[in-house]
Amino acid sequence: MKIRKGDTVKVIAGKDKGKTGTVLRTIVEENQVIVEGLNVSKRHQKARRKGSVGQIIEKSMPLDASNVALMEGDKAIRVGYEMQDGKKVRVARPSGKKI
């Protein structure tokens, strides 16, 4: 997967199209990412103890990795790989810069 935790991404498809955020977590097995503050759903939680009240929790749900693009400055870019000094390095496709 070319998107990693901590990357700034832009949503390019779906209900949050055009919004940007930081990747909180990647789910490699399912090719999904969780982006901070995007694709938020509400979950109703029951009261746990007697006398306490229930609440509504907002939770960021996973997005498919193909629906987000890595940001370089203020532009969304595609990412590729190159071998440098025997290591696989992520590279921005348009500029060729190392990420």
KAGI-V845335 format. One record per pair of residues at least 4 apart in sequence whose ideal C-beta (glycine too) atoms are under 7 Angstrom apart, sorted by the first residue. I is the first residue (numbers start at 1). J is the second residue. Records with the same first field share a line. If there is no record, write none. Layout:
BEGIN
I: J, J
END
This chain:
BEGIN
1: 26, 28, 31, 65
2: 79, 90
3: 7, 9, 23, 26, 33, 65, 68, 70
4: 23, 26
5: 23, 24, 25, 26
6: 22, 23
7: 23, 70
8: 20, 22, 71
9: 20, 21, 23, 35, 68, 69, 70, 71
10: 20, 68, 69, 71, 76
11: 16, 17, 18, 19, 38, 63, 67, 68
12: 17, 67, 68, 69, 76
13: 17, 67
14: 63, 67
16: 38, 39
19: 38
20: 71
21: 35, 36, 37, 38
22: 35, 36
23: 33, 35
24: 34, 35, 36, 60
25: 34
26: 33
27: 32, 62
31: 64, 65
32: 62, 63, 64, 65
33: 62, 63, 65, 68
34: 60, 62
35: 39, 60, 63, 68
36: 60
37: 60
38: 60, 63
39: 60, 61, 63
40: 58, 59, 60
41: 59, 61
42: 56, 58
43: 57, 59
44: 54, 56
45: 54, 55, 57
46: 54
47: 52, 53, 54
48: 52
63: 67, 68
69: 76, 77
70: 77, 79
71: 75, 76
72: 77, 92
77: 92, 93, 94
78: 93
79: 90, 92, 93, 99
80: 91, 93
81: 88, 89, 90, 91
82: 89, 91
83: 88
84: 89
89: 98
90: 99
91: 96, 97, 98, 99
92: 96, 97, 99
END
